[in-house]
Amino acid sequence: MVNKRFVALPVLFTVLIILLSGCARGLQSETIVIPSTEDEHIVDSGSKPFQVKTIYRLPISETNDSQLLGWTDPESVVGLFQDDPGATRHLTQSLQRLKPPYEQLEKMQSMNVDPRNIEMSPNGKYIVGFNKTQDGMKLISLSDGRETTIGIFKPSEGLLKTKLTWSDNSRYISYLITDVNAGSEVKMAVYDTTAGQVNLYPLKCLQNSSSISEAKMSDDGQSVLIVVRNKRTNSICMGTVDGSSVNIEYEHQTGGDQMAWLNKDQFVFLGTEGTLYEYDRRNKALSVLLEKVLSFQLSQDRKYIAYSQQDNDSISIYAGKLQGNNVLYKTSVYQGFLPSEMFWSLDNDSLLINGQKIYSAPRVQASKEPGPVSYNQPFIIKFQ
């Protein structure tokens, strides 16, 4: 007689896979964990399904030349907006804020950074951006407006057109440069906001890759996630910082460039065909969290997830709670909208969403680069 306890156990598949070419050598063992449906009914009396309380439409149109940056406190959102040219007719941009009921923009300060690459820290306290001359970076405090130059590029160093990326605890800022004197060697630059210094790490194992597009440090500064784009495929690499170099420990094909740390040992990423994976370096387990996912965003405390998913002829935005290798209380909070950006508020009570309204679901492929999107319909979902 079959023991009923085994019916509720997750299905485990252990396979040997050959990882993508790169720094990985030989064969590596990887355990793929597919949670059973019974795991979705784990009792957690402290959590409830997400219920939408209010939806706020933001007074931002396509003509604003706007760039939303995220939350600066539990209720206020910040963005970069074009100023009124006035009598001078010069086009300038400034940092502006929206507070409840999100009807009027409030100017905070003018910005003298390259608007094409500007990022706000996850805790909403700082903004980092490159100088317009592209010879250094500025760290701007949102509390007092103070600007600090945090990096000066040498004549032999060329800045790669990649994203500035914060660690989740707002301590580390990473970006990529090339060293002309070293044969255009690609290096990862990491600025430590606590120590006030920049460290460079040659990515020797990835020099043969077509393009390294992004690097994200873990909160302890000892590990990094790197997105690599080849001619036909994209992949994500996990590496550890060893002295002055980075050793690649894991590599997996992806469907884009979305990835996030859960903690120093686990991270999530969007694979091919819209599969959302979680990898645990401690036991080399690869877990399937969700399927048919187009995009996702974790809350700052890594407890909750927002994601978009294609449902038959429409696209829906969902919210859920992360627990173990599962997403619990999955709730559809908005339909008929293709998000390009999603930001959780600092207290997880609201979700800022930017993107475009859709009237029929396009054939979205997770492995393809997104096409041009008119960022003219941002809104905030307030949960009960």
matplotlib code that plots the C-alpha trace (Angstrom):
import matplotlib.pyplot as plt

x = [0.0, 1.4, 2.2, 0.1, 2.8, 4.8, 1.9, 2.3, 6.1, 7.5, 8.6, 12.4, 14.4, 18.2, 19.9, 23.4, 23.6, 26.4, 26.5, 27.0, 30.5, 32.4, 34.3, 32.5, 34.6, 33.3, 30.1, 28.2, 25.4, 22.2, 19.0, 15.8, 13.0, 9.4, 7.1, 3.8, 0.5, 0.0, 2.9, 0.7, -1.7, 0.9, -0.9, 0.4, -2.0, 0.1, -0.5, -3.5, -4.1, -3.5, -6.5, -6.5, -7.7, -7.1, -5.5, -3.9, -3.2, -0.1, -0.2, 2.5, 2.2, 4.4, 5.3, 6.8, 10.0, 9.8, 11.8, 10.4, 13.0, 11.1, 10.1, 11.9, 9.7, 6.7, 4.3, 6.4, 7.7, 10.5, 11.3, 13.4, 11.2, 11.7, 11.4, 9.3, 11.8, 10.5, 12.0, 15.4, 14.0, 16.8, 15.7, 16.7, 15.6, 15.0, 14.2, 10.5, 8.3, 4.7, 2.9, -0.6, -3.0, -0.4, -1.9, 0.8, 4.6, 6.8, 10.3, 13.1, 16.3, 17.9, 20.0, 23.3, 23.9, 23.4, 19.7, 20.3, 21.9, 20.6, 19.5, 18.0, 19.2, 16.7, 16.3, 15.3, 18.1, 20.5, 20.7, 23.8, 24.5, 27.3, 28.6, 27.4, 31.0, 31.1, 34.4, 33.1, 30.0, 28.0, 26.3, 23.4, 21.8, 18.0, 17.9, 20.0, 20.9, 24.6, 26.6, 29.7, 32.0, 32.6, 34.6, 36.9, 37.7, 41.3, 42.1, 42.8, 39.5, 36.4, 32.9, 30.8, 27.2, 25.8, 23.4, 24.5, 23.3, 22.8, 23.1, 19.8, 21.1, 22.1, 25.8, 27.5, 27.2, 28.6, 29.3, 31.6, 34.6, 37.3, 41.0, 42.6, 46.1, 45.2, 43.8, 40.4, 40.0, 36.5, 36.6, 33.8, 34.0, 32.4, 31.9, 31.5, 29.4, 30.5, 34.2, 34.1, 36.3, 36.2, 37.6, 38.2, 37.8, 39.0, 36.4, 39.0, 36.8, 34.2, 36.4, 35.4, 31.7, 30.0, 28.7, 28.5, 25.5, 25.1, 26.6, 24.8, 26.6, 25.2, 24.7, 27.9, 30.0, 31.3, 29.3, 28.0, 25.4, 26.5, 24.3, 26.1, 24.7, 26.0, 25.0, 22.3, 21.7, 21.8, 23.1, 23.4, 26.7, 27.1, 30.6, 32.5, 35.0, 38.4, 40.9, 41.2, 39.3, 36.0, 35.6, 32.5, 30.7, 27.5, 26.1, 22.6, 20.9, 18.3, 15.5, 16.6, 18.5, 16.1, 17.8, 17.7, 19.4, 17.3, 20.2, 23.9, 23.3, 20.2, 19.0, 16.1, 16.2, 14.0, 14.9, 13.9, 10.2, 9.2, 10.3, 11.2, 13.9, 15.5, 19.1, 20.6, 24.4, 24.5, 23.0, 23.1, 19.3, 17.5, 13.8, 10.9, 9.0, 6.6, 6.0, 5.0, 6.4, 7.1, 8.7, 9.1, 10.1, 10.9, 10.2, 13.2, 12.9, 12.6, 9.4, 7.0, 7.0, 5.1, 5.1, 3.4, 2.0, 0.3, -3.2, -4.8, -5.5, -4.5, -1.6, -2.1, -0.1, 0.1, 1.4, 2.4, 4.4, 7.7, 8.1, 10.6, 10.6, 7.0, 5.0, 1.9, -1.3, -0.9, -3.4, -4.2, -4.1, -4.4, -5.3, -4.6, -1.4, 2.2, 4.6, 8.0, 8.9, 7.5, 8.6, 7.5, 7.0, 9.4, 6.6, 5.3, 1.8, 1.9, 3.1, 4.3, 3.8, 4.9, 4.2, 1.5, -2.1, -2.8, -6.1, -5.1, -2.2, 0.8, 2.8, 5.4, 8.5, 10.5, 13.7, 13.2, 14.2, 11.2, 10.2, 9.8, 7.2, 5.4, 5.9, 2.7, 0.4, 2.1, -0.1, 0.1, -1.8, -2.5, -3.2, -5.5]
y = [0.0, 3.4, 5.7, 8.8, 11.0, 10.5, 11.8, 15.4, 15.5, 17.7, 15.9, 15.8, 15.4, 15.1, 15.6, 16.2, 19.2, 20.7, 24.3, 27.0, 27.6, 30.1, 29.7, 26.6, 23.5, 20.0, 18.6, 20.0, 18.3, 20.3, 19.3, 20.7, 21.1, 21.4, 22.2, 20.3, 22.0, 20.9, 23.3, 26.3, 25.6, 26.0, 27.7, 31.1, 33.0, 36.1, 36.7, 37.3, 37.5, 40.9, 43.1, 46.3, 49.3, 52.2, 52.8, 56.2, 57.5, 59.6, 63.0, 62.0, 61.9, 60.9, 64.5, 64.9, 63.2, 61.6, 58.8, 57.3, 56.2, 54.6, 55.3, 57.7, 56.9, 54.6, 57.1, 59.3, 58.5, 60.3, 60.8, 62.8, 65.3, 68.0, 71.5, 74.2, 75.9, 79.4, 82.5, 80.9, 78.1, 75.8, 72.3, 71.1, 68.3, 68.2, 65.7, 65.9, 64.1, 62.9, 62.6, 61.3, 61.8, 61.9, 64.8, 67.4, 67.2, 68.9, 70.0, 68.9, 69.9, 70.4, 67.5, 67.8, 64.2, 62.1, 61.2, 58.1, 56.3, 57.3, 55.0, 55.5, 53.4, 50.7, 52.6, 55.7, 57.9, 58.4, 58.8, 57.9, 59.0, 59.7, 63.2, 64.6, 64.6, 60.8, 61.2, 60.4, 59.7, 61.6, 60.4, 62.7, 62.7, 63.2, 64.5, 67.5, 67.6, 67.2, 65.9, 63.8, 62.7, 59.0, 57.9, 59.5, 57.5, 57.4, 58.3, 54.6, 53.5, 53.4, 53.3, 50.5, 51.6, 49.4, 49.9, 51.2, 48.7, 49.0, 46.1, 45.5, 47.0, 50.2, 49.8, 48.8, 50.3, 48.3, 49.1, 48.0, 49.6, 48.6, 49.1, 50.1, 49.5, 45.9, 45.1, 46.4, 44.0, 44.2, 45.1, 45.3, 48.4, 48.4, 51.5, 50.9, 53.8, 52.9, 52.7, 55.5, 53.7, 51.9, 48.4, 47.0, 43.3, 41.9, 39.5, 37.4, 34.3, 36.3, 38.2, 35.9, 36.7, 38.9, 41.4, 41.8, 43.9, 44.1, 43.1, 43.1, 42.6, 40.7, 42.6, 41.2, 42.3, 38.8, 37.5, 38.9, 38.1, 38.9, 39.1, 38.0, 38.4, 36.3, 36.3, 33.7, 33.3, 35.2, 33.7, 34.6, 33.9, 33.8, 34.5, 35.0, 37.8, 36.2, 38.9, 41.1, 38.7, 37.1, 33.3, 32.1, 29.2, 28.9, 29.7, 29.2, 30.3, 33.0, 34.6, 38.2, 40.2, 40.0, 38.6, 39.3, 38.2, 36.6, 36.4, 35.7, 32.1, 32.2, 34.2, 34.2, 34.8, 34.6, 31.6, 30.7, 30.2, 32.4, 30.1, 31.9, 29.9, 30.1, 28.8, 27.8, 27.5, 25.5, 22.4, 23.3, 23.1, 24.9, 25.4, 26.4, 29.2, 30.2, 29.7, 31.8, 34.9, 38.0, 40.2, 40.3, 42.5, 41.5, 43.7, 45.2, 42.8, 39.9, 38.7, 39.5, 39.4, 41.2, 39.6, 39.8, 36.8, 36.1, 34.6, 33.4, 36.6, 39.1, 40.0, 40.2, 41.6, 39.4, 39.8, 37.0, 36.0, 34.2, 31.2, 28.5, 27.4, 28.6, 31.7, 31.8, 33.8, 34.5, 37.3, 39.1, 42.8, 44.3, 43.1, 44.3, 46.1, 45.3, 46.6, 47.9, 48.8, 47.8, 49.2, 48.0, 50.7, 50.6, 49.2, 46.7, 48.4, 49.8, 49.0, 51.6, 50.4, 51.9, 50.5, 50.5, 49.5, 46.6, 45.7, 42.3, 40.3, 40.4, 37.2, 38.1, 35.9, 36.0, 35.4, 38.5, 42.0, 44.2, 46.6, 50.4, 51.2, 54.5, 55.1, 57.2, 55.3, 55.0, 54.3, 53.2, 50.2, 50.7, 47.4, 47.0]
z = [0.0, -1.0, 1.9, 1.5, 2.8, -0.4, -2.5, -1.2, -1.6, -4.4, -7.5, -7.6, -10.8, -10.7, -14.0, -15.2, -17.6, -19.5, -18.7, -21.3, -22.6, -20.6, -17.3, -16.2, -16.7, -17.4, -15.9, -12.9, -11.0, -10.7, -8.9, -10.5, -8.0, -9.2, -6.3, -6.1, -6.0, -2.4, -1.4, -2.4, 0.5, 3.3, 6.2, 7.1, 9.3, 9.2, 5.5, 3.4, -0.4, -2.0, -2.2, -4.3, -2.3, -4.6, -8.1, -8.6, -12.2, -12.3, -14.1, -16.5, -20.2, -23.1, -23.7, -20.2, -21.3, -17.9, -16.2, -13.0, -10.5, -7.7, -4.1, -1.8, 1.2, 1.8, 0.1, -2.3, -5.8, -7.5, -11.2, -13.6, -15.6, -18.2, -16.9, -18.4, -20.9, -19.9, -21.5, -22.0, -24.1, -22.8, -22.0, -18.6, -16.3, -12.6, -9.9, -9.0, -6.4, -6.3, -2.9, -2.2, -3.9, -6.7, -8.6, -8.6, -9.3, -6.8, -7.9, -5.6, -7.4, -10.8, -12.1, -14.0, -14.9, -18.0, -18.0, -20.0, -17.1, -13.7, -10.9, -7.4, -4.5, -3.2, 0.1, -1.7, -0.2, -3.1, -6.8, -8.9, -12.4, -14.8, -15.5, -18.8, -19.9, -19.1, -17.2, -13.7, -11.6, -9.0, -5.9, -4.9, -1.5, -1.7, 1.9, 1.4, -2.3, -1.7, -4.7, -4.3, -7.1, -6.6, -9.6, -12.1, -15.3, -16.4, -20.1, -20.7, -19.3, -21.5, -20.0, -21.4, -22.1, -19.4, -16.5, -13.2, -10.6, -6.9, -4.4, -2.6, 0.7, -1.2, -0.3, -3.6, -7.1, -9.9, -13.6, -16.4, -18.0, -20.5, -20.1, -23.4, -22.0, -21.2, -24.7, -24.0, -21.1, -19.5, -15.8, -13.2, -11.1, -7.7, -5.6, -1.9, -0.5, 3.1, 2.4, -0.2, -2.7, -6.1, -6.6, -10.1, -10.9, -14.3, -15.8, -17.5, -17.8, -19.7, -22.2, -25.1, -24.5, -27.0, -24.5, -20.7, -20.0, -16.3, -12.9, -9.6, -6.2, -3.3, 0.0, 1.5, -1.5, -1.9, -4.9, -8.2, -10.8, -14.4, -17.5, -20.6, -24.1, -26.9, -30.6, -30.2, -26.4, -23.2, -19.9, -16.3, -14.4, -10.6, -9.4, -6.2, -5.4, -4.7, -3.9, -7.0, -9.4, -9.9, -10.1, -12.0, -10.2, -12.1, -15.6, -17.1, -20.2, -19.7, -21.6, -20.9, -18.3, -15.3, -12.1, -8.4, -5.2, -2.5, -0.1, -0.4, -1.4, -3.5, -6.5, -9.0, -12.7, -15.8, -17.9, -21.4, -22.3, -19.4, -16.6, -13.3, -11.5, -8.1, -7.7, -4.4, -4.4, -1.2, -2.6, -6.3, -6.5, -9.3, -8.4, -10.7, -9.1, -11.9, -15.6, -18.5, -16.8, -18.9, -16.1, -12.4, -9.5, -5.9, -2.9, -1.1, 1.8, -0.7, 0.8, -2.1, -5.8, -8.6, -12.0, -15.4, -17.1, -20.3, -19.7, -22.9, -24.9, -22.2, -19.9, -16.2, -13.3, -10.2, -6.6, -4.3, -1.3, -1.5, 0.8, 0.4, -3.2, -3.7, -4.5, -2.3, -2.4, -6.1, -6.9, -10.1, -9.3, -12.8, -16.3, -19.8, -19.2, -20.3, -17.6, -18.5, -14.9, -11.5, -8.1, -4.7, -2.0, 0.9, 3.2, 0.5, 0.6, -2.9, -6.4, -8.9, -12.4, -15.7, -19.2, -21.8, -22.1, -24.4, -26.1, -27.4, -26.1, -28.5, -29.0, -26.3, -26.3, -23.1, -25.1, -27.3, -26.5, -25.7, -28.5, -28.0, -25.3, -24.7, -21.0, -20.8, -18.5, -15.0, -12.0, -8.4, -6.9, -3.2, -1.3, 1.7]

ax = plt.figure().add_subplot(projection="3d")
ax.plot(x, y, z, "-o")
ax.set_aspect("equal")
plt.show()
